[in-house]
Amino acid sequence: MKLNRYSFSVLVLLTSMLFCNSCQEQRNKENVSDPPNPANVAGYVTDSTSLYDQVAIETILQTDTMQFRDQTTEAFKEAFEQALINYLQLQEALAQNDLAKADQFASEMLGSLRATDVNDLQEEAKAFWAEKKLFLEEHLRMQREMEDMQRIKENFIYISTAMIKAVNAFGSSSELYVMYCPLVNERRGAYWLSKTNEVRNPYGADAFLECGEVKKILR
């Protein structure tokens, strides 16, 4: 059958559209990837604008990178210390599966974070804390909207990772223990901070309460 000029043009156009759609579907498939391990989220890379362009927490624990203790003021240290106290209270509330206290301490930690002023910091420390503060506030607000304890505990992995990196960067008034349990977070493991070396796992059910070990002591 012969095609006139109009029919031929329509056929070419339809073929081109089908080819473009096929290419786009292939690109979409190539761009799909598993979400990042929460234990690595909230890192800081110079000149990076992505929260997922990160430095792994294992690297932080094995080296002395990203430490800004000489770039802070006493006012910042005092406000940051209160946020850290609230974090430790939140960690214990999750270990006890106490939803009401977890919400209370998340609210108090949000208030303490807002009291920290990036203008009290210098140079790289300012950019570092601006990212951490934004990240922590976002996940604390997310927690307060959650009602399921397991989802709250999963979200706490992100909060803990950011706080470990912040304490490593700015220090604290007392020793803190970086704890790790390999069995939670779908067996990818997760970290948290503790004020003692006693294992009080905030992530799993009662069966995982004593799952953990000290990975590093931060001073």
Secondary structure, DSSP 8 states (H G I E B T S, - for coil): ----HHHHHHHHHHHHHHHHHHHHHHHHHHH------GGG-S---TT---TTS---HHHHHHS--S--GGG--HHHHHHHHHHHHHHHHHHHHHHTT-HHHHHHHHHHHHHHHHH--GGGS-HHHHHHHHHHHHHHHHHHHHHHH---HHHHHHHHHHHHHHHHHHHHHH--SS-EEEEEESSHHHHT-EEEEESSSS---SSS-GGGTT--EEEEEE-
